[in-house]
Every structure is written in C-alpha cells, then in structure tokens.
Amino acid sequence: MQLGERNPIVEQGMAKGKVVVVKVDNKVLFHIHEKGGSSKQQIITEICKKLFWMQVQGEFKLQLQWVPSRENEADRITRELVDDDIRLHAKVFQEILIRWGGVFRDLMASYICIRQCTT
C-alpha cells in the first residue's frame, strides 16, 4: 500500500475507532512492529510504516499478536509433518536476529505451498 493509495478499510471507515487484532507467526515482523522499526530490516520497517499510516488515515489501532507457527490455523495447509520441523531454541533465534537481522525468504517452504502458488 502506498501512502494515498485507495484502501477500502480506510475509505469506508470499517475500522474507525476500533482495535484490529492481527495474528502473525513471523517473529521478525512482530518484533519490528512492536519496536517501531529496525535499521537492519529496512523492507519490514517500510511495511510497518505503511501499516502505521494506514492506522492514522483510518483512525484505528493495529495490534499484532504473535502465535507459534504450529498454532497458526491459516498456516496448516502449507505445513507437512509439523512435528518433524527442526526449530531453533528461542535464545539462539534472538541472538541470530540481533547479529544478522531477519529472513526475507522461506527456504523451508514445502512443495505443497509452492505447488499451490504456481498452479
């Protein structure tokens, strides 16, 4: 969304005066949104700026809630054998974020997701 771009949520006042809760399973996006930006993650910071201006224009509050991917109902169709996923310990993940920033590509995308996106 570009600043000034038409947006039905803003134009129709659908969220005016409300708190809109959005559940996300992307820790990087969640933390950058909470902090108000990141010098290392310019792309996600730009997305957060657009979300900020959408809130200002639409006169509503956007509240992100982080949910583990395993609990994300919308993500189930792209997951296969979730119990077999290899996961980093939260402390190690945070150290990686601090040192190198976030990830912009899903290198672990399953063939189910790729097939759905290309057919």
C-alpha positions in Angstrom: 0.0 0.0 0.0 1.3 3.4 -0.9 0.5 6.5 1.1 -2.5 8.0 -0.5 -3.4 4.7 -2.3 -7.1 3.8 -2.2 -7.8 1.5 0.7 -11.4 0.3 1.4 -10.7 -0.2 5.2 -9.8 3.5 5.4 -12.2 4.8 2.8 -15.3 3.1 4.2 -14.3 3.7 7.8 -14.6 -0.1 8.5 -12.2 0.0 11.5 -12.6 3.6 12.7 -12.2 3.8 16.4 -11.5 0.1 16.8 -8.6 -2.1 17.7 -7.8 -4.5 14.9 -6.0 -7.6 16.2 -3.9 -9.5 13.6 -2.3 -12.8 14.5 1.1 -13.3 12.9 3.6 -16.2 13.0 6.5 -14.1 11.8 8.6 -13.2 14.8 10.7 -10.7 12.9 7.7 -8.7 11.7 6.1 -8.9 15.2 9.2 -7.6 17.0 9.9 -4.8 14.4 6.3 -3.7 14.6 6.5 -3.6 18.4 9.8 -1.7 18.4 8.6 0.8 15.7 11.3 -0.2 13.1 14.7 -1.7 12.6 17.8 -0.3 10.9 18.8 -3.8 9.8 15.4 -4.8 8.4 14.5 -1.9 6.0 12.0 -3.9 4.0 9.9 -4.9 7.0 10.4 -1.5 8.5 8.8 0.0 5.3 5.9 -2.4 5.6 5.4 -1.3 9.3 5.5 2.4 8.2 2.7 1.7 5.7 0.7 -0.1 8.4 1.3 2.9 10.7 0.0 5.4 8.1 -3.0 3.2 7.3 -3.9 3.4 11.1 -3.5 7.1 11.1 -5.7 7.5 8.0 -8.3 5.0 9.1 -8.3 6.2 12.7 -7.9 2.7 14.2 -5.2 0.8 16.2 -3.5 -2.2 14.7 -2.4 -4.8 17.3 -0.2 -7.7 16.3 -0.3 -10.9 18.3 2.5 -13.4 17.7 1.4 -17.1 17.5 3.7 -20.0 17.0 3.5 -21.4 13.5 2.3 -24.7 14.9 -0.8 -22.9 16.3 -1.4 -20.8 13.2 -4.6 -22.2 11.7 -4.0 -20.4 8.4 -0.6 -22.0 8.1 -1.7 -25.6 8.4 -2.3 -26.2 4.7 1.3 -25.2 4.0 2.8 -27.4 6.7 3.6 -31.1 6.4 4.7 -33.1 9.3 5.0 -30.1 11.6 6.4 -32.3 14.4 9.4 -33.1 12.2 10.3 -29.4 11.8 13.7 -28.5 13.2 13.4 -25.4 15.4 16.0 -23.2 17.0 15.9 -22.5 20.7 14.3 -19.1 21.3 17.5 -17.7 22.8 19.6 -18.8 19.8 17.0 -17.3 17.4 17.2 -14.0 19.2 21.0 -14.0 19.0 20.8 -14.6 15.3 18.2 -11.8 14.8 20.4 -9.4 16.8 23.6 -10.3 14.9 22.3 -10.7 11.3 18.7 -9.5 11.2 15.7 -11.3 9.9 15.0 -13.6 7.0 13.3 -12.5 3.8 12.9 -15.8 2.0 11.2 -19.0 3.2 14.0 -21.5 2.4 12.0 -24.2 4.1 8.8 -23.8 2.0 7.1 -27.2 1.4 6.2 -28.5 -2.0 2.5 -28.1 -1.1 2.9 -24.3 -0.7 5.0 -24.0 -3.9 2.5 -26.1 -5.9 -0.4 -24.0 -4.7 1.3 -20.8 -5.5 2.2 -21.8 -9.1 -0.9 -23.7 -10.2 
